[in-house]
């Protein structure tokens, strides 16, 4: 089994920054891609950013390109999402997700292939 625990959410003003963390435990060597989804009220769940564990290829939603950066620390089994220039539209619950069968691009595009989810962390961008 694999467990994912997020941290780092909160309230921030527009233009501000936050860094989300996701600590993975369990069969972490089996992960092929890990990343972040978000769900806002009234909107579909969206793949925000994902990273492949082999090669480190990354994928970003168009809405966050140039503002968000995904990274990973293999020694700590942790993935990060640095979020800069935050906008009210970024307000959502952010979920860490992982798969043991697909690469980053495939996972971000298809939530159905995600095998493991974290509990979610709320990000609110408001003045």
C-alpha positions, 0 to 999 in steps of 0.5 A, spaced: 500 500 500 501 507 499 500 513 503 500 520 501 499 526 506 499 533 504 501 539 507 502 547 506 495 549 504 492 555 507 489 562 506 493 567 501 492 574 498 492 574 490 499 575 488 502 571 494 505 564 494 504 557 497 508 551 497 504 544 498 508 538 500 506 531 499 509 525 503 509 518 500 510 512 505 509 505 503 511 502 497 514 508 494 519 504 489 512 502 485 510 509 484 511 511 476 508 518 477 506 523 482 503 529 482 497 534 484 490 535 482 485 540 484 477 540 485 473 547 486 466 548 487 462 547 481 468 545 477 471 538 474 477 535 478 483 538 474 490 535 473 494 541 476 501 538 475 505 531 475 512 528 475 514 522 472 519 518 477 523 515 472 526 521 468 523 526 471 518 529 466 513 534 468 506 536 466 502 542 467 495 545 466 495 551 462 492 555 467 498 554 472 504 554 467 509 559 468 506 560 476 507 553 479 513 548 479 513 541 481 519 538 484 521 532 488 526 530 493 527 522 492 531 521 499 525 524 503 519 521 498 516 528 498 513 532 492 512 539 492 508 544 488 511 551 489 505 556 487 506 563 485 502 569 483 496 566 486 489 568 483 482 567 486 481 562 481 486 557 484 482 556 490 480 549 491 482 543 495 488 540 492 490 533 492 496 529 492 495 523 487 500 517 485 500 512 480 504 505 479 502 504 472 502 511 468 507 516 466 506 524 468 502 526 462 497 520 462 496 521 469 494 528 469 490 528 463 486 522 466 484 522 473 481 515 473 488 512 472 490 515 479 491 509 484 492 513 490 490 519 493 491 524 499 486 527 503 487 534 500 489 540 503 485 547 502 488 553 498 484 559 498 486 565 495 482 571 497 483 579 499 
